[in-house]
């Protein structure tokens, strides 16, 4: 049991330091009065609740499994998983489709590079064109949505 408590404590400290947060900032997120409470958690002297660990996962932008020692390979993968966990099902599906289409484009481009005959193949070029156009349209719609959110935030914050 202490083994897991110490693992979680170490991961909390590492995540905090990696993201350049102070113990006081983390204490504020958890609604604690002093940074001493975070120091106690990081040294494995005090248990952290599941709810607080979930809050820290979001605050540090880490997948929850990070705190249990799961090895994701590198920081970028951890970041991607944390972002994915915050997306809706529809957003994850759209992102999955985008990744698949990017993979298709990469394969078609590699085939065109290694096989000069494909460079002349109108059908292969049309496939690449259609994949790119579909992505551009989706990205354009997302940009419009982002601009609307930006405008609302600017109004709310009195920037405009």
Secondary structure, DSSP 8 states (H G I E B T S, - for coil): -HHHHHHHHHHHHHHHHHTT--HHHHHHHTT-S-THHHHHHHTTSS---HHHHHHHHHHTT--GGGGGT---SSHHHHHHHHHHHHS-HHHHHHHHHHHHHHHHHHHHHHHHHH-HHHHT-HHHHHHHHHHHHHHHHHHHHHHHHHHHHHHHHHHHHT--
